[in-house]
Amino acid sequence: MKPPNLVMSYQMYFSYFTGGIQNIYPLHQPIAPHFLYYIIKKRGIRKTEELRALPIHSPARNKVKHSLDYITPGGIFTKRAAQYLVSRSGIIVLDFDHVPNLRALRKVMLADPILGPSIALLFKSPSGDGLKVFVVTDTTLEHELNFKILVQHLTAYHPKWIKYLDTQACDIARACFIPHDPDVYLNQNEELTPAFPTDHKHLDEQNANVAGTSSRPHSGKKALADTEAWVKAVELAGGFPDRYASWVQIGFAFASLGEIGREYFHRVSRVSPKYNRRECEKKFSGLLKDYDGRTDIGSFFGLCKKAGILPSAQHLLTETPIIPNQVYGALPKFLQSCCQPFAEGRERDVMLTSTLGILSGCFPTVIGLYDGSWVGTNLYSFIVAPAASGKSAMKWAYQLAYPLHTALVKERIQADKGTEEETPCLLHQLYLPANNSAAGLIKALADNEGRGIVCETEADTLSATLKQDWGNFSDLLRKAFHHEPYTYQRKTGEYYDLANPKLSIVLTGTPGQVTSLILSAEDGLFSRFLYYTFNAPPRWRDVGPKNGLGDLSAYFDKLAAQVSLFAAKANKKTIISLSEDQWQTLNTEGEIALASAIAELGDDVASVVKRWGLMTFRLAMLLTLIRGLTKKSELPETIRCNEQDFATALSISSLLREHAYVLFESMPVQGNSNTKLLQQEQRVALRAQAIDLKEQGLGSTTISKKLGIPRQTIVRWTQNN
């Protein structure tokens, strides 16, 4: 589904709920008015016609109505209740019921000189005899007050129509069912003025005064964060221009930061073989004394760009979201036990993401039907963070399947002893070594009937393997993700035919190691991984025996024994499926996410969202399987995913999709395309502008309008800055 190509400078979002009114938890991707317009115009025909054909006030009619998807026009919610409001949209819905002449009312609303320009959306209600009018209002006023103002206006100027208005519909968390209406109205003006706005002149003056307090365009903690990133980039690149004129210009740029800039000046100067600490110290003191305010740190950034030096991906990792506690509470008990030793936050999230990746490779006989193809539970997961930031929890996930791996190796040894022929035993190992040649790794996978897990704490290990035979091995990883056949042949006589490869990959690495493995966001490998990425400063933690962790080796040995029992129990073909409502939810979430991501990040991000759907399905399969394996009864041949596991899978995958977007923006462009390089630089520049405006006191909506960037992007760029 591709939304209409409309430019909307107002950025309002609603929560979208599937499965009817009994579902109080929204999809993870909020919806904007222009996407809602498209859904109303193109979808829901069958249910809307079914509803309107049933007798008025009949239980059957009411049942169909309550099964429709719905939104909360009042804003974004984590749960459909006022106390769970995340952000207001500013929309007030005028809900007219049992109107004898809808065409006339529609005309009156749009022609109203005050309301008309502020109407964002207008469409026929599910019943067919009502009208929903979405009016933009001033968010500096309370939701209920805005509603009362609109009611007073209608009472005074449209007394004929006020009797059809539901005057009690002022709850900010009120649901609005989504019908089909081919004549839905969408305001396509670039600016929508709120109805009855308050006087904001004094606020504009205040913002101007705040902006005037900054002596330079690049200032405050944002400048320091950027400077650190660019300086690190210079240190890593080496060969920075060391002509005297450039050196002085760099010095003045660092002098704009005051005394803080002194150490930065030393670090950059150190790159040159001409560096002399005493001379550098003396020069900076002089530059600091002579600084006249005409140069700022942006001059240094510009010199870096001219030298072909850009900050590493690490700098662009914003404060990505953490998996919420309610997700952990909804996990199968076994997964809760795996994560229990770790403190809330990054380390626990790393453990869960790694564990899901490891377990996804332990059950090759479990399948599900997705988009016409049978798929396994296999996942590719990648933990991306700076060194010493808490990625080590992954080693305990590795231990979970290690007894299963050693059992398979022993089985191979015993089989080899019983035969005189040198024939390899199938399925003789679970973990496949990434520290190998490309051909060796392909052979190991072939010996295992195309099944196995690659688990590495340093992504560079796998990168080195790929570089030996990039074309073939990268092709293998891409095809194995979808279980597509893969053939490998060499002049030496080596020949391997993998009919249905099922590979799981779990990696940890630094931001710089991502681009060693995956060349760019356009590389097909990028969209095949679930990413968990963060940028946490190194911290010392209590390593003594009283730190509360106990003997983790013994703890995970017990859990690993359970994994071996699980694998033995799941040794027959098992089919896991979703319900019709779950498929509808997945499709709707995917449609909205795809349209939003393309609008925000461009067409190249489409593959990330499309493969997100498959990864969500695999996560739902895996959670369903693990819950089934913990029961005493035998595993049935077919299992339907329950609502809890589906919702949990959707929560995890949607959050990790946000992490993927962050990495997507930081990836290098492919083929040194000037156009894409320019786009990347523009994003970096816009992000810097957004954070500067946020520090000046402007709100996300104001910044969104000013820069022409979606409000959600502004929130993500500026959070925790």
Secondary structure as GFF3:
##gff-version 3
##sequence-region A 1 721
A	DSSP	beta_strand	15	17	.	.	.	ID=ss1
A	DSSP	alpha_helix	33	42	.	.	.	ID=ss2
A	DSSP	alpha_helix	45	53	.	.	.	ID=ss3
A	DSSP	alpha_helix	59	66	.	.	.	ID=ss4
A	DSSP	beta_strand	70	72	.	.	.	ID=ss5
A	DSSP	beta_strand	75	77	.	.	.	ID=ss6
A	DSSP	three_ten_helix	82	84	.	.	.	ID=ss7
A	DSSP	beta_strand	85	88	.	.	.	ID=ss8
A	DSSP	beta_strand	91	96	.	.	.	ID=ss9
A	DSSP	alpha_helix	102	111	.	.	.	ID=ss10
A	DSSP	three_ten_helix	116	118	.	.	.	ID=ss11
A	DSSP	beta_strand	119	124	.	.	.	ID=ss12
A	DSSP	beta_strand	131	136	.	.	.	ID=ss13
A	DSSP	alpha_helix	143	157	.	.	.	ID=ss14
A	DSSP	alpha_helix	159	162	.	.	.	ID=ss15
A	DSSP	beta_strand	176	177	.	.	.	ID=ss16
A	DSSP	beta_strand	185	186	.	.	.	ID=ss17
A	DSSP	alpha_helix	201	212	.	.	.	ID=ss18
A	DSSP	alpha_helix	220	237	.	.	.	ID=ss19
A	DSSP	alpha_helix	244	255	.	.	.	ID=ss20
A	DSSP	three_ten_helix	258	260	.	.	.	ID=ss21
A	DSSP	alpha_helix	261	269	.	.	.	ID=ss22
A	DSSP	alpha_helix	277	290	.	.	.	ID=ss23
A	DSSP	alpha_helix	298	306	.	.	.	ID=ss24
A	DSSP	three_ten_helix	313	316	.	.	.	ID=ss25
A	DSSP	alpha_helix	325	330	.	.	.	ID=ss26
A	DSSP	alpha_helix	333	339	.	.	.	ID=ss27
A	DSSP	alpha_helix	346	359	.	.	.	ID=ss28
A	DSSP	beta_strand	366	370	.	.	.	ID=ss29
A	DSSP	beta_strand	373	375	.	.	.	ID=ss30
A	DSSP	beta_strand	380	384	.	.	.	ID=ss31
A	DSSP	three_ten_helix	391	393	.	.	.	ID=ss32
A	DSSP	alpha_helix	394	400	.	.	.	ID=ss33
A	DSSP	alpha_helix	402	417	.	.	.	ID=ss34
A	DSSP	alpha_helix	438	447	.	.	.	ID=ss35
A	DSSP	beta_strand	451	456	.	.	.	ID=ss36
A	DSSP	alpha_helix	459	468	.	.	.	ID=ss37
A	DSSP	alpha_helix	470	481	.	.	.	ID=ss38
A	DSSP	beta_strand	486	489	.	.	.	ID=ss39
A	DSSP	beta_strand	495	498	.	.	.	ID=ss40
A	DSSP	beta_strand	502	509	.	.	.	ID=ss41
A	DSSP	alpha_helix	511	517	.	.	.	ID=ss42
A	DSSP	three_ten_helix	526	528	.	.	.	ID=ss43
A	DSSP	beta_strand	530	533	.	.	.	ID=ss44
A	DSSP	alpha_helix	552	569	.	.	.	ID=ss45
A	DSSP	beta_strand	574	577	.	.	.	ID=ss46
A	DSSP	alpha_helix	580	601	.	.	.	ID=ss47
A	DSSP	three_ten_helix	603	605	.	.	.	ID=ss48
A	DSSP	alpha_helix	606	629	.	.	.	ID=ss49
A	DSSP	beta_strand	638	640	.	.	.	ID=ss50
A	DSSP	alpha_helix	643	666	.	.	.	ID=ss51
A	DSSP	three_ten_helix	670	672	.	.	.	ID=ss52
A	DSSP	alpha_helix	674	695	.	.	.	ID=ss53
A	DSSP	alpha_helix	700	707	.	.	.	ID=ss54
A	DSSP	alpha_helix	711	718	.	.	.	ID=ss55
###
